[in-house]
Amino acid sequence: MPVRDSLWRGAMRRSARLAGISVLSACTTVSNIDSRQDGHLSLTSRTRWTFTSWNHVRSAGMKYAATYCKDHDRQLHVVAEHTEGIRGVTDQTVEVVFDCY
């Protein structure tokens, strides 16, 4: 019995580690805001190899852009959005091009 218990504890520890890594990898990051040559502002939000929805990645970028505009006492106006990636297969990326009015 002690060998079986030891194997079970080891398997549970590995499962807990993998679950922790999965939670950490589900994080969505948002880049700094850049000025483009055409006068608009842009940022990129992305998540790596997870089952996070495209809408979550988009929402993170939009919230960051809205906060930026609000900090400058202006309102967000989205000019364009560009998406890339496949959920659960590749990195998902959303570029938001915007202005603050």
N, C-alpha and C positions, 0 to 999 in steps of 0.2 A: 503494500500500500504506500509506503513512503516515496517510492520512485514515481508512482502515478501522481501523487500529490505534487511532487516537485515539478514534474512535466506540466501539469495543469497550471501551477503558479507561473512558470516560465512563459507559457502560452498567453496567459492573461496579461503579464507585464508587456510582452511584445504588442499585444492588441491595444493596450492603453497607450503605449508610445506611438503607434501608428495613428490612433485616433487624435492624439495631441498634435502630431505633425499635420494631419489633414485639416484640423481647425486652423492652424497657423498658415497653411498654404492657401486657405480660402480668403485671406485678406485681400481687399482691393486697395490698390495704391493710386494716388493722383499726383501727376507731375506738377511742377511749378507752372505758373502762367507765363506764357511767352507772347511777345508782340510779333505779329507777322508783317511781312513786307507790304501787304495790302491794307494795313491799318487796323485789322481786327486782332483780337486776342485769341489765344488757344491754349488748351490743356489736354492732357491725355490721361485717361483712367484705364487701369488694366488689372486683370486677375490672372493668375497662372494655373493652368491645367486643372481647373476645378469644375464642379458642377454648379457654380454660382451662375445665376441667370444673367443674361445680357442686360436686362432691365436694371438689375442691381448695380452693375458696372456703370451703366449710363447715369443712373440716379446719383451715384457718388460724384461723378464729374459735374453734373448739373448743380448739385448742392454746393460744391466747392466754388463754382463760377458765380452762383447767386450770392454766396457769402462775400466773395471778393467785391462784387458790385455794391452790395449793401454797405460794406465797410467804406466805400467811396461815395456813399449817399446817392447811389444811382440804381437803376433797374436793369436786370439782365435781359438782353435780346439775343436769342440764338440765331446765328447766321447759317450754320451747317453742322452736321454730325457725320462722322465717318466711322464705320465699324469694321472689325476684322476679327477672325477667329471662330472656332467651333467649340461649343460648350462640351467640356469634359475631354476634349481631344487636343486642342491647342490653346495657347494663351488667347484671352479675349481682350480686345482693345477698343476703346471708344475715344475718338478725338472730337472735342467740342470746340467749335469756332464761334466766338460771340463778341458782342459789344456791350458796353455799359452806358446807358443813356440816363 
